[in-house]
Amino acid sequence: MCHLSHRPPDQTGAVRAAVLPLLVSAALLAACSSDDAAPDGAGSSDGPSTASTPPVTAAPGTSATIAPEPTGVPGLDDDDPFCADWAHYAGTVQVLSVAASFGDLDGAGVTRLEVAAAPALVTTIGALAAGWPDEIAAERDTVLAGSMGGWRIRSGAVVDVLQANGVGVDQLAGLGLAWTDVLAGRDPDDPVPDLDGYTTEQQAVIDAQAPLVLDTLGVFTADASLRRDPADAPATRAYLAANCPDLAASGVGDAI
């Protein structure tokens, strides 16, 4: 069982103040679109771009329509399992971080989302660790111990709380599948993901467990284990850029 120090049950005021360091992780960079608000340090290591995009101008008597950003986290259906798992991990961190920062949620609301996501995050990080490509094996432990390691510890601790309070293995698996559907249908214009796809029973589990997680672990935005320095992993960045086009297109590789 993972154990973290006890924190007060409601740290609502810390949610907005503490979330920005989380947005710097590669997980966020892997799933954020170029239209998302960019936190400090989230750009390329070469410095912020100074290029600007000219506005769309319609010819007289016509109208210009800009296509909406596609729903869903890019890369979830990648043929390469490593790329798909990385997109799942990255998308989860992005969804949780954006909801905490911009979703106008209190500590209870933030923790409710974390409970919904934690079982899937445990599975996904485990799959990444087990399926790490041989070409970048030398950097595996460095990346897993970096910012990804904080999320592994935190999500494992959440699942420990759930299991200690009667949530079974089959229920955890069901929550994990439901969270994957949340990522697949994510609306980029809505900072708070829709959990309506969870069954009535699953939502009852989330609602019952969230206060227990909040009381035991505190709000995730105040968890210092999530604010680890990015890993120095140039080979992993290059691998993702070369083999995971959806991740590369959304900026993964600037930091891990």
C-alpha positions as CSV (number, residue, x, y, z in Angstrom):
1,M,0.0,0.0,0.0
2,C,1.2,3.5,-0.8
3,H,1.0,6.0,2.1
4,L,1.1,9.8,1.9
5,S,1.0,12.2,4.8
6,H,-2.4,13.4,6.0
7,R,-3.6,16.7,4.8
8,P,-6.6,18.8,5.8
9,P,-9.8,17.6,4.0
10,D,-10.5,20.8,2.1
11,Q,-7.7,22.7,0.4
12,T,-9.8,24.6,-2.1
13,G,-7.6,27.7,-2.0
14,A,-4.6,25.7,-3.0
15,V,-6.2,24.3,-6.2
16,R,-5.5,27.3,-8.5
17,A,-2.3,28.3,-6.9
18,A,-0.6,24.9,-7.0
19,V,-1.8,23.6,-10.3
20,L,0.5,25.5,-12.6
21,P,3.6,23.5,-11.8
22,L,1.7,20.4,-12.8
23,L,1.0,21.8,-16.2
24,V,4.7,21.9,-17.0
25,S,5.0,18.2,-17.2
26,A,5.4,16.2,-20.4
27,A,2.0,14.7,-19.7
28,L,0.3,18.0,-20.2
29,L,2.4,18.9,-23.2
30,A,1.6,15.5,-24.8
31,A,-2.2,16.2,-24.7
32,C,-2.6,20.0,-24.8
33,S,-3.5,21.6,-28.1
34,S,-1.9,24.8,-29.3
35,D,-5.1,26.6,-28.4
36,D,-4.9,25.7,-24.7
37,A,-3.6,28.3,-22.3
38,A,0.2,27.7,-22.1
39,P,1.7,27.8,-18.6
40,D,5.0,29.2,-17.8
41,G,7.8,27.0,-19.1
42,A,5.5,24.8,-21.2
43,G,7.1,25.9,-24.5
44,S,10.1,24.5,-26.4
45,S,13.4,24.7,-24.7
46,D,14.5,27.0,-27.6
47,G,12.3,29.7,-26.1
48,P,8.8,31.0,-26.9
49,S,7.8,31.5,-30.5
50,T,7.4,35.0,-31.7
51,A,5.5,34.0,-34.9
52,S,1.9,35.1,-35.2
53,T,-0.9,33.7,-37.2
54,P,-2.8,36.2,-39.4
55,P,-6.5,36.4,-38.9
56,V,-8.8,34.6,-41.3
57,T,-10.3,37.1,-43.7
58,A,-13.5,36.3,-45.7
59,A,-14.1,37.7,-49.1
60,P,-16.9,40.3,-49.3
61,G,-20.2,38.7,-49.2
62,T,-18.9,35.4,-47.9
63,S,-18.3,34.0,-44.4
64,A,-15.3,32.1,-43.1
65,T,-15.7,29.2,-40.8
66,I,-13.0,27.7,-38.7
67,A,-13.4,24.0,-38.0
68,P,-13.8,23.2,-34.3
69,E,-11.0,21.4,-32.5
70,P,-11.6,17.6,-32.6
71,T,-12.9,16.0,-29.5
72,G,-10.9,13.3,-27.7
73,V,-7.3,13.0,-26.7
74,P,-5.0,12.6,-29.7
75,G,-3.2,9.3,-29.9
76,L,-5.4,7.0,-27.8
77,D,-6.0,4.7,-30.8
78,D,-2.3,4.7,-32.0
79,D,-1.2,1.3,-33.4
80,D,1.9,1.4,-31.2
81,P,0.8,0.4,-27.7
82,F,3.5,2.5,-26.1
83,C,2.3,5.6,-28.0
84,A,-1.3,4.9,-27.1
85,D,-0.5,4.4,-23.4
86,W,1.6,7.6,-23.3
87,A,-1.4,9.5,-24.8
88,H,-3.7,8.0,-22.2
89,Y,-1.3,9.0,-19.4
90,A,-0.7,12.4,-20.8
91,G,-4.4,13.0,-21.5
92,T,-5.3,12.1,-18.0
93,V,-2.8,14.5,-16.4
94,Q,-4.0,17.2,-18.7
95,V,-7.7,16.7,-18.0
96,L,-7.2,16.7,-14.3
97,S,-4.8,19.7,-14.3
98,V,-7.0,21.8,-16.6
99,A,-10.2,21.0,-14.6
100,A,-8.4,22.0,-11.3
101,S,-7.1,25.2,-12.8
102,F,-10.0,26.4,-14.9
103,G,-13.0,24.4,-14.0
104,D,-14.2,26.5,-11.0
105,L,-14.1,23.4,-8.8
106,D,-13.6,23.1,-5.1
107,G,-11.4,20.5,-3.5
108,A,-14.2,18.0,-3.4
109,G,-15.0,18.4,-7.1
110,V,-11.3,18.1,-8.0
111,T,-11.0,14.9,-6.0
112,R,-14.1,13.4,-7.5
113,L,-12.4,13.6,-10.9
114,E,-9.2,12.2,-9.5
115,V,-11.0,9.2,-8.1
116,A,-12.7,8.6,-11.4
117,A,-9.3,8.7,-13.2
118,A,-6.9,7.0,-10.7
119,P,-7.6,3.3,-11.5
120,A,-6.9,3.9,-15.2
121,L,-3.8,5.9,-14.4
122,V,-2.4,3.1,-12.3
123,T,-2.9,0.6,-15.2
124,T,-1.6,3.0,-17.8
125,I,1.7,3.8,-16.0
126,G,2.2,0.1,-15.3
127,A,1.7,-0.7,-19.0
128,L,4.2,2.0,-19.9
129,A,6.8,0.6,-17.5
130,A,6.3,-2.9,-18.7
131,G,6.3,-2.1,-22.4
132,W,9.2,0.4,-22.5
133,P,10.9,0.1,-25.9
134,D,14.3,-1.5,-26.0
135,E,15.7,1.4,-28.0
136,I,15.3,3.7,-25.0
137,A,15.7,1.2,-22.2
138,A,18.6,3.2,-20.7
139,E,16.3,6.1,-19.9
140,R,13.3,4.0,-18.6
141,D,14.0,4.4,-14.9
142,T,14.9,8.0,-15.2
143,V,11.6,8.9,-16.8
144,L,9.6,6.7,-14.5
145,A,11.2,8.3,-11.5
146,G,10.7,11.9,-12.9
147,S,7.4,13.7,-13.1
148,M,5.7,10.4,-14.1
149,G,6.8,8.9,-10.8
150,G,4.8,11.4,-8.8
151,W,1.6,10.5,-10.6
152,R,2.4,6.8,-10.2
153,I,2.7,7.3,-6.4
154,R,-0.4,9.5,-6.2
155,S,-2.7,7.3,-8.3
156,G,-1.5,4.2,-6.4
157,A,-2.3,5.9,-3.1
158,V,-5.8,6.8,-4.3
159,V,-6.5,3.2,-5.4
160,D,-5.2,2.0,-2.0
161,V,-7.8,4.2,-0.3
162,L,-10.5,2.8,-2.6
163,Q,-9.5,-0.8,-1.9
164,A,-9.3,-0.2,1.8
165,N,-12.8,1.0,1.8
166,G,-14.4,-1.9,-0.1
167,V,-13.9,-1.2,-3.8
168,G,-13.2,-4.5,-5.5
169,V,-10.9,-5.3,-8.4
170,D,-13.7,-5.7,-10.9
171,Q,-15.1,-2.3,-9.8
172,L,-11.7,-0.7,-10.3
173,A,-11.4,-2.2,-13.7
174,G,-14.8,-0.8,-14.6
175,L,-13.8,2.6,-13.5
176,G,-10.7,2.4,-15.6
177,L,-12.6,1.5,-18.8
178,A,-15.1,4.3,-18.1
179,W,-12.2,6.9,-17.8
180,T,-10.8,5.8,-21.2
181,D,-14.2,6.7,-22.7
182,V,-14.0,10.1,-20.9
183,L,-10.7,10.7,-22.7
184,A,-12.0,9.5,-26.0
185,G,-14.9,11.9,-25.8
186,R,-13.1,14.9,-24.2
187,D,-14.5,18.2,-25.3
188,P,-11.5,20.6,-25.6
189,D,-13.8,23.6,-24.9
190,D,-15.0,22.2,-21.6
191,P,-12.4,22.3,-18.8
192,V,-14.4,19.8,-16.7
193,P,-14.9,16.4,-18.3
194,D,-18.3,14.8,-18.5
195,L,-18.7,11.7,-16.2
196,D,-22.2,10.9,-17.5
197,G,-20.9,7.8,-19.2
198,Y,-20.2,6.2,-15.8
199,T,-23.0,3.8,-14.6
200,T,-25.2,4.8,-11.7
201,E,-23.3,2.3,-9.5
202,Q,-19.9,3.7,-10.6
203,Q,-20.9,7.2,-9.9
204,A,-22.1,6.1,-6.4
205,V,-18.7,4.6,-5.8
206,I,-17.0,7.8,-6.9
207,D,-19.2,10.0,-4.8
208,A,-18.7,7.8,-1.7
209,Q,-14.9,7.4,-2.1
210,A,-14.0,11.0,-3.0
211,P,-14.5,12.4,0.6
212,L,-12.3,9.6,1.9
213,V,-9.6,10.3,-0.5
214,L,-9.7,14.0,0.2
215,D,-9.5,13.4,3.9
216,T,-6.6,11.0,3.6
217,L,-4.5,12.5,0.8
218,G,-5.7,16.1,0.4
219,V,-6.2,17.9,-2.9
220,F,-3.9,16.5,-5.6
221,T,-2.7,20.0,-6.5
222,A,-1.1,20.4,-3.1
223,D,0.8,17.1,-3.4
224,A,4.5,17.9,-3.6
225,S,5.3,14.5,-5.2
226,L,3.7,15.7,-8.4
227,R,6.1,18.7,-8.7
228,R,9.2,16.8,-9.7
229,D,11.7,18.1,-12.2
230,P,11.4,16.9,-15.7
231,A,13.6,13.9,-16.6
232,D,16.7,14.5,-18.7
233,A,15.7,12.0,-21.4
234,P,16.7,13.1,-24.9
235,A,16.4,9.6,-26.4
236,T,12.9,9.2,-25.1
237,R,11.9,12.6,-26.5
238,A,13.4,11.6,-29.9
239,Y,11.6,8.3,-29.9
240,L,8.2,9.8,-29.1
241,A,8.7,12.4,-31.8
242,A,9.7,9.8,-34.4
243,N,7.2,7.1,-33.6
244,C,4.1,8.8,-32.0
245,P,2.9,11.4,-34.6
246,D,-0.1,12.5,-32.5
247,L,2.1,13.2,-29.5
248,A,4.7,14.9,-31.6
249,A,2.1,17.2,-33.2
250,S,0.8,18.3,-29.8
251,G,4.3,19.1,-28.4
252,V,5.5,16.1,-26.4
253,G,9.2,16.0,-26.1
254,D,9.8,19.6,-25.0
255,A,10.0,18.2,-21.4
256,I,9.4,14.8,-19.8
